[in-house]
Amino acid sequence: MNGGQDLGGMMGFGPVIDEENEPWFHHPWEARVLGLTLAMGALGLWNIDKGRYARENRSPAQYLNWSYYRIWLGGLEKLLDQNNLRNKDASAASRNLKPLAADKVAATLARGGPADRTPQAPARFKVGDTITTNNNHPQHHTRLPRYLRGRKGEIVIVHGTHVFPDDAAHDTEHNRGENPQWLYSVRFKATDLWGNDKNPNDHVHADLWEPYFA
């Protein structure tokens, strides 16, 4: 999905400037939004890819004008509406869903949510192989950014098979669920991405799934 979140390699946005002694949160409400998002996600009604899609699936004008945690709040509102959780008659409690208790937060975050899965087929590529990414513009959620599409890169790590976000983010008529796919770290030359005037010693590394390769 092309949208306001996909800014890699685009000009006109200026440099990324670090904020000295930047706090975890700039406003108290931001911490609350993070906490609400984690607590609601623990209900198990959506996965991380659906959460990302809910945040990204909005107009570029809105996405670029909202702050980071305002985008998170917008995504949470969308997920709550999709799951009918803002209707008091269909609340989490009435559906026997167990919220994340405060004393369980640290252990839950430490445990994480591993996305590695058992391979269903051999890997098509190995370390050292050269690949070319697909040059397409999908309507669905994807983790292949625009600036890496149609580019050549070199496999540097084979990570195993992991949940494929392009399918996991969506409930469709032909739902393929997690549809695990092989995941690789791919190294791209800066000169191949942005031209020969770039430093030939600079590279970009991206973790990409096998279906992203032509």
SEMARMAR-379939 format. One line per field, with one value per residue: residue number from 1; residue in three letters; x, y, z of N, C-alpha, C in turn. Coordinates in steps of 0.001 Angstrom, whole numbers, plus 500000, padded with zeros to 6 digits. Layout:
REM residues N
pado	[NUM | ...]
nudren	[ALA | ...]
n.c1	[X | ...]
n.c2	[Y | ...]
n.c3	[Z | ...]
ca.c1	[X | ...]
ca.c2	[Y | ...]
ca.c3	[Z | ...]
c.c1	[X | ...]
c.c2	[Y | ...]
c.c3	[Z | ...]
//
This chain:
REM residues 214
pado	[1 | 2 | 3 | 4 | 5 | 6 | 7 | 8 | 9 | 10 | 11 | 12 | 13 | 14 | 15 | 16 | 17 | 18 | 19 | 20 | 21 | 22 | 23 | 24 | 25 | 26 | 27 | 28 | 29 | 30 | 31 | 32 | 33 | 34 | 35 | 36 | 37 | 38 | 39 | 40 | 41 | 42 | 43 | 44 | 45 | 46 | 47 | 48 | 49 | 50 | 51 | 52 | 53 | 54 | 55 | 56 | 57 | 58 | 59 | 60 | 61 | 62 | 63 | 64 | 65 | 66 | 67 | 68 | 69 | 70 | 71 | 72 | 73 | 74 | 75 | 76 | 77 | 78 | 79 | 80 | 81 | 82 | 83 | 84 | 85 | 86 | 87 | 88 | 89 | 90 | 91 | 92 | 93 | 94 | 95 | 96 | 97 | 98 | 99 | 100 | 101 | 102 | 103 | 104 | 105 | 106 | 107 | 108 | 109 | 110 | 111 | 112 | 113 | 114 | 115 | 116 | 117 | 118 | 119 | 120 | 121 | 122 | 123 | 124 | 125 | 126 | 127 | 128 | 129 | 130 | 131 | 132 | 133 | 134 | 135 | 136 | 137 | 138 | 139 | 140 | 141 | 142 | 143 | 144 | 145 | 146 | 147 | 148 | 149 | 150 | 151 | 152 | 153 | 154 | 155 | 156 | 157 | 158 | 159 | 160 | 161 | 162 | 163 | 164 | 165 | 166 | 167 | 168 | 169 | 170 | 171 | 172 | 173 | 174 | 175 | 176 | 177 | 178 | 179 | 180 | 181 | 182 | 183 | 184 | 185 | 186 | 187 | 188 | 189 | 190 | 191 | 192 | 193 | 194 | 195 | 196 | 197 | 198 | 199 | 200 | 201 | 202 | 203 | 204 | 205 | 206 | 207 | 208 | 209 | 210 | 211 | 212 | 213 | 214]
nudren	[MET | ASN | GLY | GLY | GLN | ASP | LEU | GLY | GLY | MET | MET | GLY | PHE | GLY | PRO | VAL | ILE | ASP | GLU | GLU | ASN | GLU | PRO | TRP | PHE | HIS | HIS | PRO | TRP | GLU | ALA | ARG | VAL | LEU | GLY | LEU | THR | LEU | ALA | MET | GLY | ALA | LEU | GLY | LEU | TRP | ASN | ILE | ASP | LYS | GLY | ARG | TYR | ALA | ARG | GLU | ASN | ARG | SER | PRO | ALA | GLN | TYR | LEU | ASN | TRP | SER | TYR | TYR | ARG | ILE | TRP | LEU | GLY | GLY | LEU | GLU | LYS | LEU | LEU | ASP | GLN | ASN | ASN | LEU | ARG | ASN | LYS | ASP | ALA | SER | ALA | ALA | SER | ARG | ASN | LEU | LYS | PRO | LEU | ALA | ALA | ASP | LYS | VAL | ALA | ALA | THR | LEU | ALA | ARG | GLY | GLY | PRO | ALA | ASP | ARG | THR | PRO | GLN | ALA | PRO | ALA | ARG | PHE | LYS | VAL | GLY | ASP | THR | ILE | THR | THR | ASN | ASN | ASN | HIS | PRO | GLN | HIS | HIS | THR | ARG | LEU | PRO | ARG | TYR | LEU | ARG | GLY | ARG | LYS | GLY | GLU | ILE | VAL | ILE | VAL | HIS | GLY | THR | HIS | VAL | PHE | PRO | ASP | ASP | ALA | ALA | HIS | ASP | THR | GLU | HIS | ASN | ARG | GLY | GLU | ASN | PRO | GLN | TRP | LEU | TYR | SER | VAL | ARG | PHE | LYS | ALA | THR | ASP | LEU | TRP | GLY | ASN | ASP | LYS | ASN | PRO | ASN | ASP | HIS | VAL | HIS | ALA | ASP | LEU | TRP | GLU | PRO | TYR | PHE | ALA]
n.c1	[500847 | 500704 | 501315 | 501068 | 502853 | 505015 | 507831 | 510467 | 513408 | 512222 | 512197 | 512231 | 511318 | 513176 | 516030 | 516469 | 516326 | 517830 | 516410 | 517745 | 518212 | 515690 | 512429 | 510628 | 507911 | 506108 | 503827 | 501461 | 499192 | 500112 | 501508 | 499366 | 497908 | 499687 | 499658 | 496926 | 496748 | 498460 | 497151 | 494611 | 495397 | 496230 | 493937 | 493671 | 492243 | 493187 | 496179 | 499702 | 500199 | 497692 | 497257 | 499249 | 498371 | 495930 | 496816 | 498209 | 496411 | 495112 | 494480 | 497240 | 497423 | 496212 | 497779 | 500365 | 500012 | 499303 | 500543 | 502928 | 501816 | 499199 | 498497 | 498684 | 496528 | 494414 | 494578 | 493939 | 491303 | 490071 | 490386 | 488922 | 486358 | 486032 | 485869 | 483683 | 483885 | 483412 | 480880 | 478797 | 477182 | 478432 | 480842 | 484244 | 484121 | 481516 | 481800 | 483388 | 486128 | 489458 | 491095 | 494419 | 496077 | 497480 | 499668 | 500722 | 501893 | 504723 | 505874 | 504499 | 505362 | 508090 | 508040 | 507118 | 506050 | 506728 | 507364 | 508350 | 508054 | 507355 | 509104 | 507528 | 508389 | 511431 | 513964 | 514262 | 516486 | 519919 | 522597 | 524532 | 523329 | 521986 | 519180 | 516152 | 513775 | 510158 | 508398 | 505865 | 502596 | 500912 | 497539 | 497059 | 498271 | 501799 | 505267 | 507255 | 508972 | 508435 | 510810 | 512512 | 511535 | 511710 | 514478 | 517909 | 519507 | 521579 | 521488 | 522129 | 521590 | 519763 | 516809 | 514959 | 511546 | 508778 | 505810 | 503806 | 503324 | 501751 | 499571 | 498706 | 497711 | 495176 | 491728 | 490270 | 488204 | 489475 | 491085 | 494327 | 495515 | 498291 | 500222 | 503113 | 506362 | 509642 | 512175 | 514489 | 517558 | 518481 | 520945 | 521364 | 522963 | 523723 | 524194 | 522804 | 520242 | 519856 | 521459 | 524596 | 525969 | 525979 | 527528 | 529674 | 530263 | 528179 | 525319 | 522029 | 520212 | 517617 | 514944 | 513264 | 510535 | 510228 | 508186 | 508398 | 510305 | 511231]
n.c2	[498814 | 502107 | 505072 | 507796 | 506959 | 505874 | 506998 | 506673 | 507580 | 509749 | 513158 | 516518 | 516586 | 517296 | 516974 | 514300 | 515131 | 514734 | 514973 | 516501 | 514899 | 513726 | 513088 | 510111 | 510417 | 513194 | 514333 | 513703 | 512246 | 510703 | 508531 | 507238 | 506475 | 504625 | 502681 | 501925 | 500859 | 498624 | 497175 | 496649 | 495227 | 492900 | 491468 | 489812 | 490079 | 491158 | 491217 | 492204 | 493095 | 493795 | 495879 | 497700 | 498209 | 499456 | 501863 | 502957 | 503115 | 505581 | 508908 | 510571 | 513307 | 513462 | 511616 | 512758 | 515077 | 514439 | 513706 | 511245 | 509558 | 510332 | 509177 | 506510 | 506470 | 506943 | 504581 | 502697 | 503449 | 502797 | 499988 | 499311 | 500032 | 498301 | 495901 | 496234 | 497311 | 499706 | 499870 | 499725 | 497579 | 495501 | 495060 | 494264 | 492858 | 491789 | 489941 | 488083 | 488507 | 488698 | 491327 | 492830 | 492650 | 495055 | 494166 | 492250 | 493297 | 493854 | 491253 | 490276 | 491984 | 491391 | 488745 | 488965 | 488576 | 486163 | 485704 | 483758 | 480771 | 477297 | 476014 | 475571 | 474907 | 474545 | 477145 | 479549 | 481043 | 481800 | 482906 | 485402 | 485274 | 487127 | 489205 | 490508 | 492870 | 492940 | 495158 | 496816 | 498113 | 497532 | 497277 | 496451 | 496004 | 496159 | 495319 | 496026 | 498695 | 501584 | 502690 | 500564 | 498927 | 497026 | 496859 | 495741 | 493526 | 492003 | 488911 | 488649 | 487545 | 484703 | 484370 | 482421 | 481145 | 483321 | 484981 | 486261 | 489511 | 490778 | 489157 | 488504 | 490866 | 491194 | 490267 | 488352 | 487156 | 484927 | 484077 | 483675 | 483568 | 483508 | 482672 | 481799 | 482807 | 482654 | 484692 | 487282 | 489118 | 491778 | 493390 | 496535 | 498599 | 502026 | 503523 | 502105 | 502581 | 505381 | 506657 | 507391 | 509445 | 509076 | 507873 | 505252 | 503384 | 503246 | 501521 | 500049 | 498039 | 495692 | 493810 | 491399 | 489592 | 486448 | 486392 | 488964 | 489048 | 489006]
n.c3	[500000 | 499012 | 500686 | 503112 | 505004 | 503751 | 503171 | 502521 | 500845 | 499598 | 498521 | 499889 | 502492 | 504311 | 506596 | 509033 | 512319 | 515380 | 518604 | 521340 | 524438 | 524320 | 525545 | 526674 | 526167 | 524858 | 525778 | 528400 | 527537 | 525456 | 526534 | 527654 | 525397 | 524245 | 526283 | 526221 | 523649 | 523813 | 525830 | 524684 | 522437 | 523616 | 523956 | 521825 | 519473 | 517163 | 515147 | 515051 | 512469 | 511438 | 513173 | 512370 | 509748 | 510269 | 511315 | 509169 | 507053 | 505886 | 504654 | 502995 | 503661 | 506170 | 507617 | 507533 | 508928 | 511459 | 514749 | 515961 | 518035 | 517817 | 515445 | 516244 | 518030 | 516250 | 514732 | 516714 | 517321 | 514909 | 514897 | 517178 | 516350 | 514164 | 515495 | 517009 | 519611 | 520802 | 521403 | 524074 | 524655 | 523501 | 524681 | 525759 | 528155 | 528148 | 526193 | 527235 | 527178 | 528236 | 529738 | 529699 | 532656 | 534940 | 536452 | 534865 | 532675 | 532312 | 532151 | 529939 | 527865 | 527912 | 527103 | 524516 | 521043 | 519254 | 515779 | 514166 | 512251 | 511403 | 508613 | 505431 | 502991 | 501046 | 501196 | 498598 | 498110 | 498996 | 501176 | 499641 | 497171 | 494415 | 494180 | 492686 | 493470 | 493435 | 491265 | 491979 | 492937 | 495425 | 496675 | 499177 | 502601 | 502993 | 503559 | 501922 | 500932 | 498787 | 497696 | 497441 | 495516 | 492532 | 492519 | 492638 | 494908 | 497487 | 499141 | 502545 | 505016 | 506045 | 507569 | 508232 | 508331 | 508575 | 509812 | 507220 | 506502 | 504526 | 504072 | 506655 | 507648 | 506746 | 506503 | 504261 | 501525 | 500552 | 502730 | 503872 | 506258 | 508453 | 506626 | 506415 | 505284 | 503769 | 505172 | 504608 | 505103 | 503141 | 501255 | 499846 | 497459 | 497878 | 495622 | 493691 | 494464 | 494575 | 492706 | 490953 | 492177 | 494848 | 497912 | 497259 | 499189 | 500906 | 502155 | 502238 | 504426 | 504454 | 505825 | 504144 | 502692 | 500927 | 498813 | 497858 | 495934 | 492514]
ca.c1	[500000 | 501404 | 500623 | 501882 | 503880 | 506076 | 508580 | 511870 | 513968 | 511509 | 512812 | 511337 | 510909 | 514263 | 516802 | 515997 | 517106 | 517664 | 516081 | 518639 | 517532 | 514268 | 511718 | 509862 | 506639 | 506083 | 502604 | 500956 | 498209 | 500792 | 501746 | 498074 | 497575 | 500522 | 499131 | 495638 | 496995 | 498999 | 496134 | 493583 | 495995 | 496339 | 492682 | 493847 | 491279 | 493926 | 497611 | 500515 | 500094 | 496417 | 497449 | 500006 | 497517 | 494938 | 497463 | 498676 | 495339 | 494438 | 494988 | 498545 | 497250 | 495960 | 498924 | 501514 | 499690 | 499107 | 501741 | 503143 | 500840 | 497844 | 498295 | 498396 | 495164 | 493521 | 494565 | 493197 | 489883 | 489603 | 490309 | 487804 | 485121 | 485957 | 485530 | 482474 | 484241 | 482995 | 479458 | 478792 | 476469 | 479306 | 482134 | 485128 | 483645 | 480324 | 482225 | 484255 | 487511 | 490216 | 492056 | 495764 | 496184 | 498656 | 500815 | 501177 | 502410 | 506165 | 506140 | 503950 | 506261 | 509352 | 507800 | 506982 | 505175 | 507570 | 506687 | 508970 | 507183 | 507971 | 509139 | 506640 | 509081 | 512829 | 514238 | 514677 | 517718 | 520933 | 523497 | 525359 | 522510 | 521464 | 517737 | 515508 | 512462 | 509022 | 508073 | 504405 | 501960 | 499779 | 496497 | 497013 | 499423 | 503042 | 506466 | 508230 | 508813 | 508492 | 512147 | 513229 | 510856 | 512391 | 515908 | 518744 | 520173 | 522286 | 521084 | 523229 | 521153 | 518508 | 516247 | 513963 | 510202 | 508070 | 504477 | 503857 | 502418 | 500826 | 498365 | 498260 | 497058 | 493866 | 490735 | 489691 | 487388 | 490393 | 491997 | 495440 | 496034 | 499669 | 500930 | 504547 | 507258 | 511053 | 512541 | 515914 | 518149 | 518997 | 521787 | 521250 | 523933 | 523116 | 524279 | 521736 | 518955 | 519702 | 522309 | 526041 | 526552 | 525976 | 528749 | 529653 | 530452 | 526944 | 524360 | 520790 | 519818 | 516181 | 514417 | 512221 | 509998 | 510492 | 507275 | 508750 | 511340 | 510740]
ca.c2	[500000 | 503377 | 506025 | 508804 | 506339 | 505320 | 508202 | 506368 | 508024 | 510891 | 514454 | 517601 | 516515 | 517762 | 515942 | 513797 | 515819 | 514168 | 515900 | 516256 | 514505 | 513546 | 512271 | 508990 | 510971 | 514648 | 514722 | 512569 | 511436 | 509765 | 507313 | 506562 | 505844 | 503431 | 501686 | 501434 | 500033 | 497346 | 496452 | 496157 | 494211 | 491657 | 490723 | 488812 | 490257 | 491533 | 490976 | 493395 | 493573 | 494506 | 497130 | 498610 | 498601 | 500401 | 503161 | 503480 | 503179 | 506876 | 509794 | 511171 | 514609 | 513202 | 510921 | 513642 | 516186 | 513911 | 513298 | 509801 | 508864 | 510597 | 508121 | 505296 | 506573 | 506746 | 503160 | 501985 | 503755 | 502003 | 498592 | 499186 | 500071 | 497075 | 494797 | 496623 | 497412 | 500991 | 499691 | 499225 | 496297 | 494474 | 495344 | 493119 | 492081 | 491033 | 488878 | 487212 | 488728 | 489058 | 492410 | 492664 | 493245 | 495914 | 493429 | 491286 | 494038 | 493675 | 489890 | 490140 | 492673 | 490649 | 487520 | 489354 | 487766 | 485616 | 485538 | 482702 | 479629 | 476116 | 476116 | 474705 | 474580 | 475009 | 478522 | 479682 | 481814 | 481595 | 484045 | 485667 | 485361 | 488432 | 489169 | 491744 | 492983 | 493238 | 496564 | 496866 | 499064 | 496777 | 497994 | 495923 | 496268 | 495492 | 495814 | 496351 | 500128 | 501969 | 502985 | 499312 | 498122 | 496963 | 497073 | 494564 | 493474 | 490759 | 488235 | 488589 | 486686 | 483954 | 484393 | 481380 | 481521 | 484192 | 485419 | 487150 | 490608 | 491145 | 488358 | 488523 | 492140 | 491291 | 489197 | 488401 | 486006 | 483802 | 484344 | 482742 | 483633 | 483977 | 482337 | 482023 | 482856 | 482859 | 486090 | 487497 | 490454 | 492081 | 494592 | 497313 | 499675 | 503354 | 503978 | 501443 | 503134 | 506828 | 507223 | 507256 | 510534 | 508690 | 507227 | 503830 | 502543 | 503251 | 500465 | 499926 | 496656 | 495563 | 492456 | 491261 | 488233 | 485842 | 486797 | 490296 | 488930 | 488624]
ca.c3	[500000 | 498981 | 501544 | 503765 | 505854 | 502907 | 502808 | 502250 | 499579 | 499027 | 498767 | 500263 | 503886 | 505151 | 507305 | 510321 | 513346 | 516716 | 519679 | 522468 | 525674 | 523994 | 526533 | 526137 | 525687 | 524915 | 526480 | 529187 | 526817 | 524566 | 527308 | 527823 | 524119 | 524135 | 527208 | 525724 | 522463 | 524267 | 526592 | 523781 | 521580 | 524386 | 523862 | 520785 | 518378 | 515965 | 515258 | 514864 | 511086 | 511343 | 513883 | 511500 | 508629 | 510775 | 511475 | 507882 | 506065 | 505949 | 503605 | 503298 | 504316 | 507589 | 508211 | 507659 | 509839 | 512808 | 515459 | 516012 | 518875 | 517304 | 514454 | 517005 | 518538 | 515114 | 514417 | 517761 | 517131 | 513762 | 515317 | 518108 | 515562 | 513369 | 516395 | 517738 | 521017 | 521372 | 521725 | 525453 | 524697 | 522920 | 525278 | 525965 | 529301 | 527776 | 525275 | 528024 | 526795 | 529419 | 529492 | 530246 | 533991 | 535091 | 536988 | 533851 | 531520 | 532134 | 531695 | 528584 | 526933 | 527870 | 526338 | 523116 | 520197 | 518179 | 514491 | 513377 | 512055 | 510800 | 507146 | 504662 | 501746 | 501104 | 500792 | 497203 | 498011 | 500040 | 501362 | 498465 | 495962 | 493994 | 493905 | 492237 | 494104 | 492570 | 491035 | 491926 | 493842 | 495979 | 497401 | 500538 | 503461 | 502599 | 504216 | 500874 | 500668 | 497380 | 497182 | 497217 | 494504 | 491244 | 492751 | 492859 | 496194 | 497802 | 500374 | 503510 | 506122 | 505895 | 508925 | 508449 | 507893 | 509508 | 509404 | 506054 | 506867 | 503450 | 504244 | 508048 | 507963 | 506102 | 506474 | 502925 | 501130 | 500432 | 503831 | 503976 | 507615 | 508616 | 505390 | 506662 | 504136 | 504103 | 505421 | 504350 | 505126 | 501809 | 501217 | 498609 | 497320 | 497791 | 494227 | 492933 | 494884 | 494402 | 491669 | 491075 | 492957 | 496255 | 498375 | 496861 | 500377 | 501694 | 501828 | 503006 | 504708 | 504701 | 505995 | 503132 | 502528 | 499624 | 497737 | 497348 | 494915 | 491184]
c.c1	[500884 | 500625 | 501589 | 502984 | 505118 | 506930 | 510027 | 512316 | 513269 | 512184 | 511762 | 510900 | 512013 | 514966 | 516089 | 516905 | 516796 | 517337 | 516936 | 517834 | 516019 | 513583 | 511006 | 508566 | 506688 | 504858 | 502088 | 500000 | 498874 | 501081 | 500462 | 497664 | 498395 | 499988 | 497818 | 495832 | 497528 | 497937 | 495063 | 494132 | 496093 | 495041 | 492735 | 492886 | 491948 | 495411 | 498386 | 500390 | 498772 | 496502 | 498196 | 499138 | 496468 | 495538 | 497806 | 497547 | 494506 | 495091 | 496365 | 498419 | 497018 | 497182 | 500067 | 501261 | 499445 | 500457 | 501789 | 502055 | 499407 | 497505 | 497977 | 496969 | 494153 | 493433 | 493776 | 491700 | 489302 | 489426 | 489158 | 486476 | 484954 | 485515 | 484371 | 482727 | 483919 | 481491 | 479384 | 478082 | 477302 | 480723 | 482960 | 484625 | 482448 | 480651 | 483237 | 485706 | 488278 | 491232 | 493408 | 495849 | 497496 | 499875 | 501359 | 501875 | 503884 | 506495 | 505650 | 504863 | 507582 | 509221 | 507689 | 505998 | 505956 | 506774 | 507348 | 508060 | 507948 | 507960 | 508193 | 507263 | 510521 | 512940 | 514707 | 516052 | 518635 | 521796 | 524416 | 524582 | 522096 | 519989 | 517300 | 514117 | 511383 | 508841 | 506569 | 503890 | 500720 | 498795 | 496463 | 498237 | 500642 | 504189 | 507587 | 508062 | 509009 | 509927 | 512995 | 512591 | 511578 | 513894 | 516631 | 519426 | 520816 | 521797 | 522293 | 522879 | 519877 | 517935 | 515336 | 512601 | 509474 | 506700 | 504602 | 502852 | 501397 | 499522 | 497814 | 497501 | 495614 | 493015 | 490022 | 488871 | 488241 | 491492 | 493070 | 496109 | 497447 | 500531 | 502446 | 505393 | 508693 | 511379 | 514060 | 516304 | 518828 | 519781 | 521677 | 522336 | 523203 | 523134 | 523205 | 520368 | 518778 | 520687 | 523788 | 526692 | 526545 | 527259 | 528701 | 529847 | 529216 | 525992 | 523115 | 520504 | 518334 | 515819 | 513181 | 511818 | 510159 | 509496 | 507549 | 509755 | 510743 | 511200]
c.c2	[501237 | 504378 | 506990 | 508235 | 505920 | 506456 | 507925 | 506831 | 509216 | 512204 | 515457 | 517596 | 516951 | 516641 | 515471 | 514390 | 515205 | 515266 | 515559 | 515979 | 514320 | 512669 | 511104 | 509489 | 512492 | 515178 | 513507 | 511668 | 510418 | 508444 | 506525 | 505840 | 504580 | 502328 | 501085 | 500500 | 498662 | 496515 | 495871 | 495083 | 492868 | 490863 | 489661 | 488928 | 490695 | 491275 | 492262 | 493964 | 494290 | 495845 | 498148 | 499112 | 499617 | 501786 | 503783 | 503778 | 504445 | 507792 | 510343 | 512510 | 514441 | 512594 | 511888 | 514806 | 515731 | 513586 | 511772 | 509104 | 509229 | 509572 | 506806 | 505316 | 506362 | 505290 | 502356 | 502226 | 502925 | 500532 | 498358 | 499174 | 498787 | 495887 | 495131 | 496746 | 498781 | 501004 | 499043 | 497880 | 495158 | 494667 | 494068 | 492236 | 491218 | 489882 | 487953 | 487298 | 489242 | 490157 | 492101 | 493396 | 494001 | 495140 | 492386 | 491975 | 493734 | 492287 | 489680 | 490795 | 491932 | 489376 | 487815 | 488478 | 487204 | 485340 | 484486 | 481479 | 478475 | 476238 | 475117 | 474269 | 475071 | 476469 | 478552 | 480326 | 481511 | 482845 | 484183 | 485773 | 486809 | 488292 | 490519 | 491784 | 493275 | 494750 | 496667 | 497885 | 498407 | 497664 | 497593 | 496373 | 495519 | 496108 | 496069 | 497824 | 500461 | 502111 | 501728 | 498456 | 498195 | 497158 | 495743 | 494663 | 492120 | 490192 | 488153 | 487740 | 485974 | 483763 | 483210 | 481860 | 482277 | 484553 | 486440 | 488287 | 490966 | 490371 | 488470 | 489789 | 492199 | 490042 | 489298 | 487152 | 484751 | 483969 | 483267 | 482822 | 484161 | 483713 | 482532 | 481910 | 483051 | 484348 | 486232 | 488938 | 490677 | 493392 | 495245 | 498390 | 501013 | 503870 | 503330 | 502018 | 504581 | 507464 | 507190 | 508383 | 510229 | 507947 | 505739 | 502874 | 502486 | 502164 | 500615 | 498447 | 496631 | 494097 | 492310 | 489799 | 487762 | 486252 | 488202 | 490248 | 488429 | 487214]
c.c3	[500000 | 499824 | 502194 | 504623 | 505071 | 502347 | 502425 | 500879 | 498962 | 499432 | 499239 | 501710 | 504844 | 505878 | 508566 | 511400 | 514705 | 517718 | 520899 | 523734 | 525458 | 525041 | 525861 | 525512 | 525834 | 525653 | 527247 | 528419 | 525894 | 525283 | 527484 | 526538 | 523920 | 525032 | 526736 | 524525 | 522859 | 524981 | 525673 | 522848 | 522280 | 524396 | 522772 | 519617 | 517076 | 516215 | 514960 | 513453 | 510847 | 512062 | 513043 | 510347 | 509066 | 510948 | 510125 | 506899 | 506250 | 504920 | 503989 | 504022 | 505809 | 508245 | 508479 | 508610 | 511267 | 513429 | 515533 | 516817 | 518524 | 516225 | 515147 | 517535 | 517419 | 514710 | 515428 | 517621 | 515990 | 514149 | 516287 | 517354 | 514753 | 514210 | 517319 | 519249 | 521618 | 521638 | 523108 | 525582 | 524116 | 523438 | 525432 | 527093 | 528924 | 526839 | 525938 | 527567 | 528004 | 529099 | 530117 | 531579 | 534133 | 535567 | 536011 | 532674 | 531275 | 531579 | 530269 | 527560 | 526805 | 527033 | 524854 | 522366 | 519026 | 516904 | 513624 | 513361 | 511403 | 509273 | 506487 | 503342 | 501872 | 500682 | 499339 | 497073 | 499188 | 500137 | 500147 | 497175 | 495693 | 493661 | 493318 | 492840 | 493071 | 492419 | 490860 | 492943 | 494434 | 496718 | 498870 | 501324 | 502952 | 503368 | 503203 | 500508 | 499200 | 496879 | 496969 | 496133 | 493159 | 491350 | 492966 | 494217 | 496398 | 499128 | 501313 | 504734 | 505703 | 507296 | 509235 | 507972 | 508994 | 508934 | 508275 | 506259 | 505792 | 503522 | 505661 | 508406 | 507492 | 506326 | 505140 | 502663 | 501026 | 501491 | 503940 | 505347 | 507669 | 507381 | 505520 | 505387 | 504616 | 504164 | 505305 | 504685 | 503781 | 501869 | 499844 | 498596 | 497198 | 496356 | 493357 | 493276 | 494452 | 493429 | 491997 | 491861 | 494457 | 496610 | 498024 | 498029 | 501260 | 501204 | 502705 | 503191 | 505043 | 504859 | 505110 | 502973 | 501086 | 498533 | 497190 | 496209 | 493608 | 490831]
//
